[in-house]
Amino acid sequence: DAKLLDTFYPGDQHSITYGTKSRVGIGGMEAKVKAALWALQGGTSVVIANGTHPKVTGHVITDIVEGKKVGTFFSEVKPA
């Protein structure tokens, strides 16, 4: 039942639920989100995206820069 978020606003963290970690993983999505929030606090723009998703042209960074919705953008600004 996972849902891709276009934008993640730190103030909305209370409404996010994470799935269980895999047996072989070292943190999963929760670890990625924590790392993204740490970078965001440091003033860095962050997008978590799947570089192997079929919708992605194979150039995920270019797709992100062009504004294509291929991941979740982390922003200090609450989305409207």
C-alpha positions in Angstrom: 0.0 0.0 0.0 3.0 2.3 -0.4 2.3 5.7 -2.0 4.9 7.9 -3.8 4.9 11.4 -2.5 5.8 14.2 -4.9 6.9 16.5 -2.1 8.0 15.8 1.4 7.7 18.6 4.0 9.4 18.0 7.3 6.5 19.3 9.2 4.3 16.5 7.9 6.5 13.7 9.3 3.9 12.6 11.8 1.6 11.4 9.0 4.2 9.1 7.4 4.4 5.4 8.3 7.3 3.2 7.2 7.2 -0.4 6.3 9.3 -3.1 7.9 13.0 -3.3 7.1 14.2 -6.2 5.0 16.3 -9.0 6.5 19.3 -7.9 4.5 18.8 -4.2 4.4 20.4 -1.6 6.6 17.6 0.9 7.1 15.4 1.0 4.0 13.3 4.0 3.2 13.3 5.4 6.8 17.1 5.7 6.6 16.9 7.4 3.2 14.4 9.9 4.6 16.5 10.7 7.6 19.6 11.2 5.4 17.5 13.5 3.1 16.3 15.6 6.1 19.8 15.9 7.4 21.0 17.2 3.9 17.9 19.5 3.7 18.8 21.0 7.1 22.2 21.7 5.7 20.7 23.7 2.8 21.0 21.1 0.1 18.1 20.3 -2.2 17.1 16.6 -2.1 15.2 14.2 -4.3 14.9 10.5 -3.6 14.3 8.7 -6.8 14.4 5.2 -8.2 17.1 5.2 -10.9 15.8 1.9 -12.4 12.1 2.7 -12.6 10.6 2.0 -16.0 9.2 5.5 -16.3 12.7 7.0 -15.9 14.5 7.5 -19.2 17.7 6.2 -17.8 18.9 9.7 -17.0 17.3 10.2 -13.6 19.3 13.3 -12.8 18.4 15.0 -16.0 14.7 14.0 -15.5 14.8 15.6 -12.0 16.4 18.8 -13.2 13.8 19.0 -16.0 11.1 18.8 -13.3 9.8 15.4 -14.2 8.1 13.7 -11.3 10.3 10.7 -10.8 10.8 10.8 -7.1 10.1 12.7 -3.9 11.4 16.3 -3.5 12.2 17.4 0.0 11.3 21.0 0.7 11.3 23.4 3.7 8.3 25.0 2.0 5.0 23.4 2.8 3.3 22.4 -0.5 0.0 24.1 -1.4 
